[in-house]
Amino acid sequence: MTTNDDAFQLWDNDGQIINQYNFSNEQNQPNIQQVNKQNIQTEIIAQHNNTVMTTDGSTEQNLAILMNIKDYYNDKEWIQKYTIYMQECKKIQVDPLNLNSHDIAVAAGRIDALLTPVRFDFALMNKVHSHYEMMLKLQQQLEYANQKKLDENAKIKRNIDDTKSLAVLRIKNNNSYEDNLNLFELEDRYAGRMIQIKTVLDILSDKKDILITYSAALKIENSANNFVPNVPTDRHINQMKG
């Protein structure tokens, strides 16, 4: 049993690993929606009924889905969210041959609207990925030590590679974590999501840099022509709504 002072304790008094972040399907239920043996029917029904939110593709509805930040997304929810991120990124465009301040403002507004959900999702995916990465490394060490102990008790001699293989096999056979997956599968799931969400951040960063360049060029041109900008038109307002 751990206390607040033992927040980083990894083993209990029986030598079992402690899951500090509550990601596994044990008696303490996690904040992340995991498939629970006692509630498996309820969880399956919930996933079928509320897998993804509907959208007509407009920026307004897409942003409502993106701002639905959660600790856990099933695969269908994540695919929908990543697809929407890509759709909204594609909408951020400025014609360099017909530059005007309003189009730049619309594009900047789109970037600003996307940065909030994408940074929340990046932080959450990073946290979960780091957790499962740490859990996998620890479990590999524990299973390797357990296998060596079992072999010593049984007076069996194995080389290091064989011992590691048996340890890995036990980890792969343990599907008691999120969505009945093993630690290898979960580390791979969140590593992939980290790559995807980092890609969205990189795209937004690149587009922001381009807008800065366009804005500077337009400012120089307007100064040279003593240009006085007009107020935004209905077309520009509608552009921001998708």
NUFI-23526 format. One record per residue (C-alpha): residue number from 0; residue in three letters; x, y, z. Coordinates in steps of 0.25 Angstrom, whole numbers. Layout:
! NUFI-23526
    i   aa     xx     yy     zz
  NUM  ALA      X      Y      Z
...
This chain:
! NUFI-23526
    i   aa     xx     yy     zz
    0  MET      0      0      0
    1  THR      5     14     -4
    2  THR      4     27      2
    3  ASN      5     41     -4
    4  ASP     20     41      1
    5  ASP     22     28     -7
    6  ALA     17     33    -20
    7  PHE     28     27    -28
    8  GLN     29     14    -21
    9  LEU     29      3    -32
   10  TRP     26    -10    -24
   11  ASP     17    -13    -12
   12  ASN     21    -22      0
   13  ASP     18    -35     -8
   14  GLY     28    -31    -19
   15  GLN     17    -27    -29
   16  ILE     18    -15    -38
   17  ILE      9     -4    -34
   18  ASN      2      3    -45
   19  GLN      2     18    -40
   20  TYR     -5     24    -52
   21  ASN    -17     14    -51
   22  PHE    -17     10    -66
   23  SER    -19     -5    -64
   24  ASN    -32    -13    -61
   25  GLU    -30    -15    -46
   26  GLN    -39    -13    -34
   27  ASN    -36      2    -35
   28  GLN    -43      7    -47
   29  PRO    -35     16    -56
   30  ASN    -39     30    -61
   31  ILE    -36     25    -75
   32  GLN    -48     17    -80
   33  GLN    -43      3    -80
   34  VAL    -51    -10    -82
   35  ASN    -55    -15    -69
   36  LYS    -58    -30    -67
   37  GLN    -70    -27    -59
   38  ASN    -76    -16    -68
   39  ILE    -71    -21    -82
   40  GLN    -86    -21    -87
   41  THR    -88     -7    -83
   42  GLU    -75     -3    -89
   43  ILE    -77     -9   -102
   44  ILE    -91     -3   -103
   45  ALA    -85     11   -100
   46  GLN    -74      9   -110
   47  HIS    -85      5   -121
   48  ASN    -94     17   -118
   49  ASN    -84     28   -115
   50  THR    -72     24   -124
   51  VAL    -72     37   -132
   52  MET    -79     50   -132
   53  THR    -85     55   -145
   54  THR    -81     67   -153
   55  ASP    -85     73   -167
   56  GLY    -70     77   -169
   57  SER    -72     91   -165
   58  THR    -61     98   -157
   59  GLU    -71    101   -146
   60  GLN    -75     86   -144
   61  ASN    -61     81   -146
   62  LEU    -56     90   -135
   63  ALA    -67     85   -126
   64  ILE    -62     71   -128
   65  LEU    -47     75   -126
   66  MET    -50     83   -113
   67  ASN    -56     70   -107
   68  ILE    -43     67   -100
   69  LYS    -43     54    -93
   70  ASP    -32     45    -86
   71  TYR    -36     33    -95
   72  TYR    -40     32   -109
   73  ASN    -44     18   -115
   74  ASP    -38     16   -129
   75  LYS    -50     21   -137
   76  GLU    -51     34   -129
   77  TRP    -36     36   -131
   78  ILE    -37     34   -146
   79  GLN    -48     43   -147
   80  LYS    -41     54   -139
   81  TYR    -28     53   -147
   82  THR    -36     53   -160
   83  ILE    -43     66   -155
   84  TYR    -29     72   -151
   85  MET    -24     69   -165
   86  GLN    -37     75   -172
   87  GLU    -36     88   -164
   88  CYS    -21     89   -167
   89  LYS    -24     88   -182
   90  LYS    -34    100   -181
   91  ILE    -23    109   -176
   92  GLN    -18    115   -189
   93  VAL    -15    129   -195
   94  ASP    -13    132   -209
   95  PRO      1    139   -210
   96  LEU     -3    145   -224
   97  ASN    -15    152   -218
   98  LEU    -10    156   -204
   99  ASN    -20    164   -195
  100  SER    -20    166   -180
  101  HIS    -34    160   -178
  102  ASP    -30    146   -184
  103  ILE    -17    146   -175
  104  ALA    -26    149   -163
  105  VAL    -35    138   -166
  106  ALA    -24    128   -168
  107  ALA    -18    133   -155
  108  GLY    -31    131   -148
  109  ARG    -32    117   -152
  110  ILE    -18    114   -147
  111  ASP    -22    120   -134
  112  ALA    -34    112   -133
  113  LEU    -27     99   -135
  114  LEU    -15    101   -126
  115  THR    -24    100   -113
  116  PRO    -29     86   -116
  117  VAL    -16     81   -122
  118  ARG     -8     85   -111
  119  PHE    -17     78   -101
  120  ASP    -17     66   -109
  121  PHE     -2     66   -110
  122  ALA      0     67    -95
  123  LEU    -10     56    -92
  124  MET     -4     47   -103
  125  ASN     10     50    -98
  126  LYS      6     47    -84
  127  VAL      0     33    -87
  128  HIS     11     29    -97
  129  SER     22     32    -86
  130  HIS     14     24    -76
  131  TYR     13     12    -85
  132  GLU     27     13    -89
  133  MET     32     13    -75
  134  MET     22      2    -71
  135  LEU     28     -7    -83
  136  LYS     42     -5    -79
  137  LEU     39     -8    -64
  138  GLN     31    -20    -68
  139  GLN     42    -25    -77
  140  GLN     52    -24    -66
  141  LEU     43    -31    -56
  142  GLU     39    -42    -65
  143  TYR     53    -45    -68
  144  ALA     57    -46    -54
  145  ASN     45    -55    -51
  146  GLN     49    -64    -62
  147  LYS     63    -65    -57
  148  LYS     58    -69    -43
  149  LEU     48    -79    -49
  150  ASP     60    -85    -57
  151  GLU     69    -85    -45
  152  ASN     58    -92    -36
  153  ALA     56   -102    -48
  154  LYS     71   -104    -50
  155  ILE     69   -100    -64
  156  LYS     81    -93    -72
  157  ARG     77    -83    -83
  158  ASN     85    -73    -91
  159  ILE     81    -58    -89
  160  ASP     73    -57   -102
  161  ASP     64    -69    -99
  162  THR     62    -63    -85
  163  LYS     58    -50    -91
  164  SER     49    -57   -101
  165  LEU     41    -64    -90
  166  ALA     40    -51    -83
  167  VAL     35    -44    -95
  168  LEU     25    -55    -98
  169  ARG     19    -53    -84
  170  ILE     17    -38    -86
  171  LYS     10    -41    -99
  172  ASN      1    -51    -93
  173  ASN     -4    -41    -82
  174  ASN    -16    -33    -88
  175  SER    -21    -28    -75
  176  TYR    -18    -13    -79
  177  GLU    -26     -3    -87
  178  ASP    -36     -9    -97
  179  ASN    -30    -23    -94
  180  LEU    -17    -19   -100
  181  ASN     -3    -23    -96
  182  LEU      8    -13    -92
  183  PHE     15    -15   -106
  184  GLU      2    -11   -113
  185  LEU     -1      1   -104
  186  GLU     12      6   -106
  187  ASP     11      5   -121
  188  ARG     -3     11   -121
  189  TYR      1     24   -114
  190  ALA     15     25   -121
  191  GLY      7     25   -134
  192  ARG     -3     36   -128
  193  MET      9     44   -123
  194  ILE     14     44   -137
  195  GLN      1     48   -143
  196  ILE     -2     60   -133
  197  LYS     13     65   -135
  198  THR     10     65   -150
  199  VAL     -2     74   -148
  200  LEU      6     83   -139
  201  ASP     17     84   -149
  202  ILE      8     87   -160
  203  LEU      1     99   -152
  204  SER     15    104   -148
  205  ASP     19    104   -163
  206  LYS      7    111   -167
  207  LYS      8    121   -156
  208  ASP     23    124   -161
  209  ILE     17    126   -176
  210  LEU      6    135   -171
  211  ILE     17    144   -164
  212  THR     25    145   -177
  213  TYR     13    148   -185
  214  SER      8    158   -175
  215  ALA     22    165   -175
  216  ALA     22    166   -190
  217  LEU      8    171   -190
  218  LYS     11    182   -180
  219  ILE     23    187   -188
  220  GLU     14    187   -201
  221  ASN      3    195   -194
  222  SER     13    205   -188
  223  ALA     19    207   -202
  224  ASN      5    209   -208
  225  ASN      0    217   -195
  226  PHE    -11    206   -195
  227  VAL    -23    208   -185
  228  PRO    -29    194   -181
  229  ASN    -44    192   -182
  230  VAL    -53    186   -171
  231  PRO    -55    171   -172
  232  THR    -66    167   -182
  233  ASP    -77    156   -180
  234  ARG    -69    147   -189
  235  HIS    -57    148   -179
  236  ILE    -66    145   -167
  237  ASN    -72    133   -174
  238  GLN    -59    128   -178
  239  MET    -55    127   -163
  240  LYS    -68    118   -160
  241  GLY    -64    108   -170
